[in-house]
Amino acid sequence: MRLTVLGASGTYPRPGGATNGFLVREGATTLVMELGNGCLSNLLREVDLEAVDAIVVTHMHVDHFGDLYPLFYALRFHPHEPWGRRLLLPRGGLELMGRILGEDSRQYLPRVFAPEVLKENGEYRVGEMSLRAYPTRHPVEGYALRLEGEGWSMAYSSDSSPCPGVEEAARGVDLFICEATLPASYEKEASHGHMTSRQAGETAARAGAKRLMLTHIWPTFDVVDIAREAGEAYGGEVVPAREGMTVSLGGGRHVQA
């Protein structure tokens, strides 16, 4: 499996960066996991739109789905009409997206995208990968994800305070992508539905994750400091996500800038 980071910032992007987004490729299968602000241009550096088999959005906050709008228009007006792209998202997600669209565009949403509802403990098959959703602790309905393929496993926390669902999703995985929105000293501020650096490290350690990648770090804070604090709590390898980074799992594992 090959993972490419499309966006790594929390809430708003760093200069030249993007918010949450990951491209997962396993054999002939291509999955986009989150598509936040700025991610589509990075996605198009990697694959053609017609190659995308499915998109999964873990919760309906704009820094996780904002670039579904330009993707929608790119697909709608594509000369080959590659419509019916599979879109997994929480209940009511497509209706929420349609609220800011004109009536004409709104009618095309369920034609361009083929929506499926993410739900607690839901299991989904995306080509050669299996995906399972676990409930998070966040102000809106959201899900951590566990992905598995031939000889590899990966988890993604989505946005969440520490909770059983996130920890279970990450149990024993080869790679755990975890939000670390705030420094360790901001634990009180994080309690509304996010993690500090230390909490991310502690969650990874309790879950027995073999490797930790940090994402959703607010641009206000220094990535190096966040990674150091997470590493002190985790004890294993910690890698801050950055746009364009690739990670391979299964067979020979490597990280490439």
C-alpha positions, -999 to +999 in steps of 0.1 A: +000+000+000+012+035-008-001+065+013+004+101+001-003+131+023-024+156+004-029+180+034-017+180+070-029+212+087-057+216+112-086+240+106-067+262+081-036+256+060+000+267+065+014+289+037+014+268+006-002+238+024-036+222+027-059+209+054-067+172+060-063+148+031-047+114+023-044+093-009-044+056-004-034+033-032-035-005-030-030-024-062-056-011-087-076+006-059-075+043-052-091+058-021-091+094-010-095+098+028-107+133+036-104+162+010-099+194+029-091+229+016-063+228-009-061+190-012-076+187-047-046+203-065-023+180-046-045+150-055-043+159-092-005+158-091-008+121-082-038+107-101-064+114-127-099+121-114-112+090-132-088+068-112-104+077-079-126+047-068-140+062-036-138+092-012-144+089+025-151+119+047-150+112+085-171+142+096-187+173+082-163+201+092-151+221+062-114+215+068-121+178+060-145+181+031-140+216+016-125+204-017-154+181-024-169+212-040-142+217-067-141+180-071-178+179-077-176+206-104-145+189-120-164+157-123-197+173-133-182+191-162-156+164-172-160+155-209-163+118-201-188+123-173-171+100-147-201+103-124-212+080-096-180+084-077-185+065-044-186+088-014-187+076+022-197+102+047-218+107+079-256+107+076-269+140+062-236+149+047-246+153+011-277+173+021-254+196+042-231+201+012-261+210-010-272+239+013-248+264-003-253+252-039-278+266-064-308+244-072-293+232-105-260+221-089-278+206-059-297+182-082-265+169-096-249+160-063-264+125-060-256+119-096-220+129-096-214+112-062-229+079-051-233+085-013-230+058+014-236+064+051-207+059+075-220+044+107-206+031+140-189-003+135-198-002+098-176-023+076-170-014+040-150-029+011-131-006-012-116-027-039-087-045-023-090-028+010-114-033+040-125-002+060-142-001+094-156+030+112-153+037+150-171+065+168-150+096+179-155+122+205-161+155+187-188+182+185-203+166+154-209+130+144-175+115+133-156+083+128-120+071+132-111+046+104-092+014+103-080+002+069-065-032+061-050-048+031-027-076+021+000-076+048-007-041+063-030-022+085-035+015+091-057+037+113-068+074+112-081+092+142-101+118+124-107+147+149-113+135+184-105+138+221-090+105+234-118+079+234-122+041+232-132+042+195-100+059+183-079+035+205-097+005+191-093+016+155-055+019+161-051-014+179-018-030+167-017-012+134+014-007+113+007+030+110-015+053+131-023+087+116-034+107+146-044+143+151-022+164+174-039+197+172-023+214+202+008+213+224+007+193+256+002+225+277-032+231+260-050+200+274-079+221+287-084+238+253-083+204+235-110+189+257-138+201+233-129+174+208-092+174+199-059+159+211-027+174+224+006+161+213+010+141+245-025+126+242-018+115+206+014+098+218-004+082+248-032+069+226-007+053+201+011+037+230-020+022+246-032+009+212+002-007+205+005+011+171+038+003+155+044+038+140+028+072+146+022+100+120+009+133+134-016+154+115-041+183+120-015+204+139-027+240+140-003+262+120+000+284+151+023+258+166+057+244+158+055+209+142+089+199+156+079+207+192+046+188+188+064+157+174+089+158+203+062+159+229+042+131+212+074+110+210+081+114+247+046+099+255+048+072+227+083+060+228+084+049+191+089+065+158+070+097+153+067+114+119+049+147+113+027+145+082+036+170+054+022+175+020+038+152-006+051+127+019+047+091+009+046+060+031+046+024+019+032-005+040+033-042+033+065-058+021+093-033+024+082-003+045+096+032+039+089+069+044+099+092+016+097+130+016 
